[in-house]
Amino acid sequence: MSTVASRPFDTLTRWLLGAQWRSHRGRALVAMLTIALGVGLGYAVQLINGAAFNEFSAAARSLSGQADLQVRGAQAFIDENVYPQLAAHAGVAIASPVLEVDAAVPGKTAPLKVLGIDVFRAKRIAPDLTGVPSPNAPLDVLDDGAIFLSPAALAWLGARDGAAVELQSGTSKVKLRVAGGIARTRPGQRIAVMDIAAVQTHFSMTGKLSRVDLQLARGVDRDAFRRTLQRELGARLVVTETSDVESRTDRLSRAYRINMNVLALVALFTGAFLVFSTQAAGVVRRRAQFAMLRVLGMTRAALVRQIMLEGALLGVAGGVLGIALGFAVAAFALRFFGSDLGGGYFPGVEPRVAFEPVASAIFLALGIGVALAGTLVPALEAARARPAPALKAGSEEAALAPLGRPWPALACLAAGAALTQAPPVFDAPIAGYVAVGLLLVGGIALMPRVTAIVFRRTAKPRGAVATLALARLANAPGQASIAMGGVLSSFTLIVAMAIMVTSFRVSVEDWLAHLLSADLYVRMASSGDTGGLRPDQQLLIAGANGVAHAAFSRTSKLTLDAAKPPVALIARELDAADPGATLQMTGDVLPPSSWREGETPVWASEAMADLYGYRVGERVTLPIGGTGERFVVAGIWRDYVRQTGALQMRIADYRRLTGDTAATDIAITLRAGSGAAQVIGAIRKLPFGDALEFSEPGEIRARTLTIFDRSFAVTYLLEAVAIVIGLFGVGATFSMQTLARSREFGMLRHVGVTRAQILALLASEAGWLTLLGIAMGCALGFAISLILVFVVNPQSFHWSMSLHVPWTMIGAIACVMLVSSCATALLAGRRAVSVDAVRAVREDW
């Protein structure tokens, strides 16, 4: 019985859906495309980052083979005498020594990863990473002049089996013969394999190892063995699992990947307001129709279901289209632009896009959820409306009266402000992003109240068109606010992102100006970690013609926590009394008079303060030098390069503690009257001059800012998308509202108002509304930019920045949106004013 009774309502549902589609196909397409754009961008970024992360993690795991544990040094290399101790340790079945170096390649900007292995040990732990020699020369695996290359490395070097390749070792070149390939590597993985003794000899690493891979005996509890071994080895050595590599990669790129996903979802977020605007305007326009359906017997629940079904269909169609669009964009981006979206977190991998069912379901649900969220409030209002008043014209604004209540908006703003004080969650500013969303929702929810207040105070007698426009805006703030929801949301986000990006860029420029105080910078050509300049070579550079002073520095890595990426250790010339002359300090520094006897000062980056809790004056333990060394944090400095943390110390202290006298970078101050070209020529004539790279401060600054702009290219794209969505919202909403106001325009025509004046009226309304939306967008965008600059960025990347507002850019975008809104309103109003005046008035029941 119930099935038979439901059939008329099913038929009615199909009729209403079909009629709505046929009557307003263009607006439905705009809403679907907006949802598709938001879902597509978010899904594409997820696919790209997911594919890159998975491939990079798989490549890193492949370097460890089947090892249960790895023993590494807190610094880059360890003494090879550790290997026999570990091999003889109870519970260890196999120990395999590995020496891993990043060797510079002449003519290439990136180094080649070279693995030195003991082939007899490696075959049992990591058989995929052993060289495959020619059947006629099986002993090539032990030849100190042989190198085995992966397919990607062969292609990159343009080499073939039997050919010679050259690698850089310090300032000299090493000539090696390609003896074959590697058993198995990941696509795009550029690595080489050599005998471990050959690597030690050719790259001046005698007596050094990078790690020892351990395979435990059967029955040994890995976790318990790891804890015991770590206690025995002390802080200078770190015992890790192969899963720690993936954990470090995840922590390194997590904030970047989350930020990229959130930025990509900006389009979907603004699309939600566009759906709300179009659905709300559509419900108001069809208010009398819904009232008639209620009179004819449709229940409130059935009406809500009908309107929600319309929104759900928009979400399903837009979501499915967005999934297809996102997959296509991801495949195109991976094919032609690489996998890191400008971040540089996943070098040397060639991931392939793959369909992700879980991610697809999530983004499809987001698309549907956005459509339903935008439809819910209009649907509930339509169900609450009393049929009798709703059948009469002129009740539209009453339907939107609940939107003028300020308390929900103020609650959102208060909650957003409170969340700015919350700490990061999983090293990501989740609370900060929620705060941004709440501020945006609260600001848009205040639009009806602000519109009413502003235009009631400005609605004074003026010209006929201006008076009519201001009167309409003052007395119908709900409908006006619906029209401007898309503009306000998009312009707010444009202002916020523009301020954030500009603040970051200007701060980086100021940081570079402070950092690049020398006249010329010299470094080992893509040195990697295969050596540096010896003391005798340093003396030759310091004494070159035209050099007034040469400040040498040494950069290495330091592991303080096995679960976190290593931090950079930079040894350089520093004035302990005035470190701010070299570094951009962020606060007070600890003067030498406050150091205790025997303490070595270090200066920590902001990331060290966030990730490891370093504070000025704190005494810390570092795996540098002997076990009894004491260190004190003498200051915190700003670093926009190493988000995983960096420590700086005086190069004299570093050499005293480590015995390492090599240098990797030189900052040269020129003599008066000497030019950079003259000094470069003089150093080039030195025996090792060809192994050096030279850069002037302007070149470094330009190169850094180019990388910065490439990293933020996605942000610029999203700003453009936000503008387009805002204009879509204006067009769709004004089109609906002008058609709904055809009776009003017919009456105005009867009292003598011309078509041109009505079009001018629409343009005037759009202009005033857009001006108000721009003003509110500026205020709200500025507030959100404060969260982005002082909460989101420090919690994401562990650095601070100063605030800078790009007034010219914001003004230009505001002018574009103002002109575009007026033009869009005129185009939308042409159809409404073309309706015959008598027929339009007759529609007024």
N, C-alpha and C positions, 0 to 999 in steps of 0.2 A: 504493500500500500504506500509506504514511504517512498519507495523507488518511483512509483507512478506519479506521486505528488511532486517529486523533485524534478521531473522531466521538464515541466514548463519553465522552471527557474533556470535549468541548464540551458534551455533554448534561449531564454531571455539574456542570460549571461553572454552567450555567443553573439547574439544580436548586438548587445551593447558594446562588446569588445570590437566587433567588426565595424560598427558605426563610428566608434571613437577613432579607430585606425584610419578609416576612409576620410573622415572629416579633418583630422589633424595629423596626417602622415608625416609632414615635415618636422613638426615639433617632437613627435615620437622618435624620429630618426636622430634629431639633435641630442635628445636625452640618451638614446642607446649609444650613439657614437661617443658621447662624453664618458659614459660608464666604460665603454670599450677602451677608450684611450687611457683612462686611469688604471683599469685592470691590466691592459697590455703593457704599459710602462713598468708597473710593479712586477708583473710576472716575468718580463724580459730581464729586469735587473736580478731577480731571484734566480732565474735559470743561468745567467752569465756568472754570477758570483758563486752559485752552487757548483756549477761545472768546473770553474777554475779552482775552487777550494778543494773539491774532491780529487781532481787530477793532481794538484800540487801536493796534497797529503799522500796520495798513492805513490807519487814519485819519491817523496821523502821516505816513506816506509820501505820502498824497494831498495834503498841504499843500505838498509839495516838487515835485509834478508830474514833469516829465521832466528835471529838472536833473541834470547830471553831478556838480557840486560846489556847495557852499555856503560862503560866507565870512561868518562871524559874529564878534561881538566876545567877548572873554573876559568882559566884563561884558554887561549886557542889551542895550545899544544902542551903535551905532557912528556915527561922523561920516559924513554923506552924501557927503562929498568922496571917499570911498573908491570910490564907484560909478563915476564917470567914468574913474578910473584902471584899474579892472577891466574896464570895457567896452572900453577901448582896448588892453588887454593882448594881446600876440601869442598866438594859440592859442585865444582866446575868441570864439565865434561870436555868442552872445547873452548879455547880462547883464541881469537883471531885479531891480530893487530891491523889497524888501518891508519894511513896517513892521508888526509884529505886537504888539498890545496886548491885555491882558486888562482890559476895561472893566467897571466896576461897574454894576450895573443896580438902580435904586431899587426896593426891595421884594423883591429876590431875594438869596439867600444866596451864590450863585455868580456869578462874572463871565462875561461874554460875550467870546469870542475874536474880535477884529476884525482883519482883514487889510487893510492899505493897499497897493494894487498900482498899478503903471503898466500900465493895461489893454492898451496896444499891445505891451508887452514880455511881459506875462503870458500873452497869448493864444498865444504861440509856445512857451512853456515849460510853463505850467500852465493849459491852456485850460479844464479842469474847474472852476477856481476863479474864473472871471470871472463878473461879474454878468450877468443876463439882463434887460435893460430891456424896457419895453413897446414894441411895434413903432411906436407913435406918438411915442415919446420916446427915440430911440436915444442921444441925448447925455446921458442921465441917468447914464451910467457916468462922466462927468466932472463931474457936479454935486456941489459940495462939501456939499450938504445931503441927498444921497441915500445910502441904505444898502441893500444886498442881503443877504437872510437865507436861510439854509438852511431846509428844511422843519421840521427839529427846532427850530431857533431861533424860527421863526414860531409854532409851537405852544407853545413854552415862554413866549414873551412875550405870547401871546394877540393877536397882531397880524395884519394882512392887508395886501395890496398897497394902497398909497396912504395907509395909516394912519401916524400919528406915533408914534415910540418915543423914550424918554429914556434916555440913558446918563450915567454920572458921569465927569467929568474933574476930578480933584482934588477941590475943594470945590464946584465948580459943575456945572450940568447942561447936557447937550448935547441939543438936540431935532433929530431926524432924520426924514426921510420914507422909508418903505419903498417902494423903487422897483422891486422885483422879487425874483426868486429867484437861485440860484446854479446854474451849469450842471450840476454833478454833485457830490454829497456822499455820505458814508457814512450809513447809518441811525443816527439818534441823535446825529449830529455837529452840535453847536450852534456855528456860526460865522457871521460876517458879513464882507462885502467892501465896501470903499469905495475911492475914489480916494486915492492915497497922500498927495497934497498936502492933502486934506481931513482925513485922520487927523492929519497933522502939525499942522495949524492948530487943530482942535477939541481935541486932547489935549495941547497944549503940548509938542509933540515937534519943533518946527522944527529942521531941520538934522540929524535923527536917523533912522537906519535900524536894523532888527533884523538883516537879513542881505541878501546879494546872491546870487541864484541864477545859476549859470553853466552854459551849455551850450557844450561845447567844439567846436572845428572838427573836421572829419573828419580822421582820421589822427593826432590828438594822443594820445599815451600818457597816460591819465588819472592813473595812479599817479606817473609821473615829473613831470607838470605839477603835481600836488598838492604833491609834496615841494619843487619849485622855488619855487612860489608861497608856500608856508609860510615858507621861508627869507627871501624878499623882504619879506613882511608883518611878520615878527617875532612876538613873544609876545602882543601886544595884540589880534591878530586870529587866528582859528582857521579853518582850511580843513577842511571835513568833507565826507563823502559822505552821501547820503540813507540808506544802510544803517546809518550811525552812529546814527541816531535809534532804529532797532530795537534796536541793540546796547545803547544807553543804557537803553531800556525793559526789556530783558532783564536787565541787571545790576541795575537798580533793584528789580525784583520777583522775581528768581530765588530768593533765600533764602526769601522769603515763600512762593512757590509750592512749593518743595521741602519746607519745614516743614509746609505744609498737607497735602501728599501723604503725608508720613511719619506725621503725626498721624491722617490718615484710615485708614492701614494698620495702626494700632494694633489695631483690631478684628480684622483678618485675622491679625495676629500672635498675639493671645490666642486666636483661633479655632483656630490650629494646635495649641495645647496642649489645647484641648477635643477636637479630633479625635484627638490622641494618647491622651488619657485614655480616650475611649470605645472606640477601637480596641484599646488595650492591655487594658482591662477585658474587652472582648468576646473577645479571643484567649485570655486566661486562663480565661474561663468555658467556652470551647469547646475547651480544651486536650485533653480526652479524645476529643472528636469528631475533631480533627485527627490525634491518635495513631491512631485507628481507620482513618482514611483512609490513613495511612502504612502500616499493617499490610495493608490491602487492595491496596496497590500504588501509591499516589500518590507521586511522587518529591518530594524537597525543593524542586526548582525549580518544579514544578507547584503545590505548596502556597504557596510565596511568591507565585507569579503569581496564584493565586486570591485571596489576601488583599489583594495590591496592587490587583487589579482592583476589589475592593470599595471601597477607598479612592479609586481613580481615578474610579469612577462617582459617588461622593459629591462629588468635586471638580468633575467636569464639570457635574453637576446644579446644585450650588451656584454655580459660576462663571457658567453661562448665566443663572441666575436673578439673580445679582448684576449682570451686565451690563445686563439689562433694568431692574432696580431703579435702578441708577446713572443710566441714561439718563433715566428718569422723574423722578428726584430733581433732576437737573441742569436739565431742562426746566422743572420747577416752580420751582426756585430762581431761574433766570434770568428767569422770567416775573414773579415776585412780589417777589423780594428783591434783584434787581440782580446784578452780576457780580463783585464784589470780595470777597465773604465777610467783609466788615468791615475789609479791609486798606486800602481807599482808593487802590489803585494804578492803577485803570483807570476814572477818572471820565469821564463824558460819552460813553459808548459803550453801544450796545444790541446785544450779540452774540446770535446764534441758535445753539442747540445743534445740533451735527451729529455724525453717527456717525463715529467715528474707527477704522478697521479695525486700525491698528497698536496703538493704545492698548487696543482691545478684546481683541486677541490677547494682549497682555502681561498684562492683568489676568485673562483666562481662564486663561492659563498659571500665573499666581500662585495662583489658586484651586486648580487641579489640583496644583500643586507643594506647596502647604500640605497638602492631603489626603494626597499620597504621602509627604511627609516625616513626617506624623503616623502613617502606617501602616507605614513601613519597619522600624523597630525591633521592633514586635510581630510582623511577618511573619518577620523573620529569626530571632527567638527561637522561634517556632512550628516553623520548619524545623529548627532545631538540636536541639530536644527529642528525647530517645530515646523511642520509642513505648511500650515496656513500662512504665517508671515513669510516663509521662504518662497511661496508662490508669487509674491509681489515683488516687483522691481524695486531696487533701492535698498535692499537689506544686505547687500554684499559686505559692506564695511562692518556691520554688526557681527557677521560671521568671523571676522578677523580680530575682534576685540580681545580675545584671550592672548593674542600675540603681544599686546601692549602691556601686559603685566611685567613689572620690572624685577620681581623677586627671583624667578628662575635665572635670569641673566646675571643678577648680582651674586647669586650663589655660585654660579659657574666662575665668575671673575674672582671671587674670594677663594674658592677651591684651587683655581689655577695659581694664584699668588702664593698660597700655602705650599703647593707642591714644588715651587722653585727652591725650597729649602731642603728637599729630600735628597738623600745620597744616591749615587748610581746603583743600578741593579744589574748584576752580572757584567760589571765594567761598562755598562751602557746607560745613557741618560734617559731611561724609560719614563721616570717621573717628569723630567723636563719636557718630553714630547707630549705627555698627557696634559701638562700645564699649558702648552701652546694650543692644543686642541680646545681646552676649556676656555681659554681667553678668546679664541676665535668664535666659538659658539656663543659665549656670553656677550661679546661685542655685537654679533649679528642679531642676537635676541633683543638687544637694547635698541635696535634700529627703529622700530615703530614708535617707541616713546620719545627718542631723540628727534625723529622726523616731526612728530606732532608739536613738540616744544619749539623747535627751530622755525617751522613754517607758520605756526600761529603767531609768532612774534614778528615775522616779516610780512605777513599777509595784510599789507596796507594798500589803499587804493592807488593804482598805477594805470598804465595803459590797459586796454581791454584784454589783450592776450596774457600779459603778465599777471593781471588780477585773477583771471580765470585759472591760470596755472597754479598760482600760489594758493588760491582758495581750494582747489582740488587736493593739493598736497597736504594742506593743513587739516582738511576734513576727512581725508581718506588715507591716513598714514599707514594703515595695514597693507593696503594694496601697493602703495608706493614702496614700502619696505620689501615686499616680495619681489618687486621689479629690480631692486638694488641689491638683493642678497648675493647674487653671483658677482657683481662688481665689487662689493665690499670684501667678500672672501678672497677673491683673486687679487685685488689691489693690496689688501693687507699682507698677503703672503709675498707678493712682489716686493713691497717695501721692506719686509722683515729680511728676506733673503738678500736683497740688494745691500742693505746695511751690514749684514753679517759678512758677505763676501768682500765688500769694500773695506770693512774694518780689518779683516784678515789680511787682505792684500797690502794695505797701507802699513799694517804692523810688520809684515814680512819685509817690506821695503825699508822701514826704519831699522829693523833688526839687521838687515844686510848692510846698510850704511854704517852701522856701529861695528859690525863684525869685520867688514872688509876695509881695514884701516891701512893696509900695506899698499905698495905701488904695483907689485907683481906677485903672482902666486905660482908655485912650481910643485908638481907632484909626480910620483912614479906613474907611468902610463898604465892605466887600468891595473894598478899594482896587485889587487886582490890581497893575498897574504903570503906571497912568495918572496918576501924579502924587502929590503929598503936600501937607503943610502948608507954606506959605511962611514965611519968617522973621517977617514982620509978623503972620501969624496965630498963630505960636507965641508971640509976645510977648503977644498978647491972651489966650491960654489961661493962660499963666504968671501973668498979672495978674488973673485972674478971682477973684471974691469967694470966700474959703474955701480957696484954693490956697496951701499953704505952699511947695511946690517941685514943679516939673514937669520930669521927666527925659525928654528926647526921644531917639528912636532912629530909625534908617533901615535897612531890610532890602532887600537886593538879591541878585542871583545872580552867581556867578563861575565861569567855565569854566576849569579847570586841565588837563583832559585830554579831548580830543574823544571818546574812547571811553567816558568815564564821565559820569554825570549831573552837572550843575553843583552846586557847593557854595553854601551860604548865607553871605552876608557881612552881618554885623550890626554896625552902628555905634551905640554907646550910651555913656552916661556910665559910666566904670569907674575905680575907684581903683587905679592901678597898684601901689601899695604893698600893697593888700589886695583883690585881685580876688575872693577868697572871700566877701566881703561881698555880692557880687552873683551870682557864679557858683558852682556846686557843683564845686569843684576835686577832682581825683582823686589829687593828689600834690603834690610840691614845686613852687613857682613861682620864676620868675627875678626877683629884685628889681631895681628901677631902677638900682641901683648897678652891676649887671653888664651893663647895656646899653652898647653902643659908641656913640660920638658919631654922630649922624645916623641911627640905627636907629629904626624904628617898631615898637613891640611889637604882637603879635597873640596871641590866646589861642585855641587849637585844640580842637575837640571830640575825643572818643575815636575817632570815625569817621575823622577826619583822621589820627590816629596809625596806625590800622590800614590805611587805604586809600592814604595818601600817605607814610607813614613819618615823620611829624612827631614830633620829640622836643623836650623842654624845653631851651632854649639853642641850638637849631639855627637857623642863618641860612638864610632861604628867599627865593626870588624870586616875587613876585606881580604880576599884570598890573593894578596899581592905581597911578594917578598917572603920574609920569614914568618913563623907562627906567632912571634911575639910583637909584631908591628901593631901600632895603634894609630888610628885615623880620627880626625875631627872634621865635621862638616863646617866649612868656613863661610858658606854663602849659597844662595839659590839663584840660578841664572836661567834665562829664557832660551829655549831651543825649539826651533820650528822644523827640525829635520828628524830627530830621533825620538819618536813618541814612546819607545820602550824604555827610555832612560839613558842618561849619559853622566859620566863623572869626568871632571878635569882636574889635573894635578900638575905641579911644576915638573918640567922634564928632568931637572936635576934630581928630584926626589925619585922619579920613576927609574932613572938609570941606576941610582944608588940601590934601590930595592930589588930590581930585576936583573941588572947586569946587561940589559938590552940597550945597545947604543945606536941602533939603526934609526933612521928617520924616513917618514913617508911623505911629508908635506913640508914646504918651505914658504914663508912669507917674507918677501924681500922689500926692503926700503932702499930706494935709489939715491945715489949721490946727487947733489944739486947740479943741474946741467946735463945729467945723463938721461937718456930716453929708454923706454922699455925695449924697443927694438934693438938698441945697442947691447943691452944686458943679455937679452935672449940670444943674440948672435954670439956673444962671448961664452955663454954657458953651453951653447950648442957645439962649440969647438972642443969642449972637454971630451975625453975618451968615451964617456957614458952619456953624452948629451942627447943622443937620439932616443934614449929610453925615457926622456922626461917630457911632460906636458906643461905648457905655459898658458896662463890666463890672466888677463887684466881684470880689475874689479868690475868694470862696466860689462864685460863679457859674462862674468859669473852672475851678475845681477840680472842681465837679460835672459840668460839660460834658466835661472831659477824661476823668474816670473812667467816664462813660457810654460814651464812644467806646471806651475800653479794654475795658469789659465786652462791648460788642458785637463787638469784634475777637476776643475769646476765647470767644464763644458756641459755636463749633465744638468748642473744647477741653472745655467743660462737657458738651456733647452726648456726646463720646467717653468722658468719665468715666462717664456714665450707661450707655453701651453696654458698657463694660468690666465694670461691676457686673452687668449682665444676663447677659453671657457667662459670668462667673464662676459665677453661680447656675445657669445652664444646665449648666455642667460638673459642678457638684455633683449636680444632679438626675440627669443621664444616668449618671454614673459610679456613684453610690450605687444607682440602680435596677438596674444590671447586677450590681454586687457583691452586693446583697442577694438577687437571684435565684440567683446562683452559690453563695451561702451557705445555700441552703434546707436542705441536709443538716445543716449545723451547727445551724441553728435547730431542725430536727426533733429532733436529739439533746438540745439544751437543753430542749425541751419534754418529752422523756421523763424527764429528771432533775428535773422539777418547776418549770422556769422558765415563767412565764406569758407570754401574748402581750404584755400591757402592759409587762412587764419587758424583753422583747426590743425593743419599740419604744423604751423608755427607754435600752436599751443602744445602739441605733442613734443616738439623739439625743445621747447622751453621747459616743460616738465622733466624731460630726460636730462637737460643741462643742469637744472637745479638739483635734481636727485643725484646725478653723478658728482657734482661738486660736493654735496654733502657726503656721499659715499667715499670720495677721495679724501676729504678732511678726516672722516672717521677712520678710514683705512690708514692714513698717515699716523694718527695717534695710536691705533691698535697695532699697526705694523711696527712702530717704534717700541712699544711695550714688548712685543714678541721678540723683536731683535735683541732686546736686553737679555732675554732668556737664552737665545741662541748664542750670544757672544759671551755671557758671563756664567752660564750654566751648562748648556749642551756641549759647546766646544771644549771647555776645560775637563768635563767628565768623560768626553769621548777620546780626546787626543792628548790630554794632560799638558796643555799649555794655555797661557792667558794672552789676551790681546787688548788693545785700546779701541775705543769706540769712534767710528768715523761715519758720517752720513753723506751719501752721494746726492746732494741736493739737485744737481743738474740732471742726473739720470732720472730721479724720481719725478722732477718737474716735467721732463720730456714724456715719460710714460703717462703721467697724469693728463697732459694735453692730448696725447693719442687716444686715451680712453674717453676723454670728454668729447672730442670730435666724433669718434667712432660711435659712442652711445647716441649722440644726437642724430647722426646719419642712420643708425640702425632703427631708431624710433620713427624717423620719417618714412623709411622703407616699410616698416611694419604697419604704419598708419594709412598708407595709400589705399589699401583694400577697404578699410573701414569707412573712409570718407567717400569712397566711390559708391556706397550703398544709397539707393534712393531715399531721400529724407522722409517722404510720406510712409514708405514701407517700414523704415526703421522705427518710426514713432508708433506705428500700429502694433509692433511687437511688444509694446508696453502693456501688459495685461492689467 
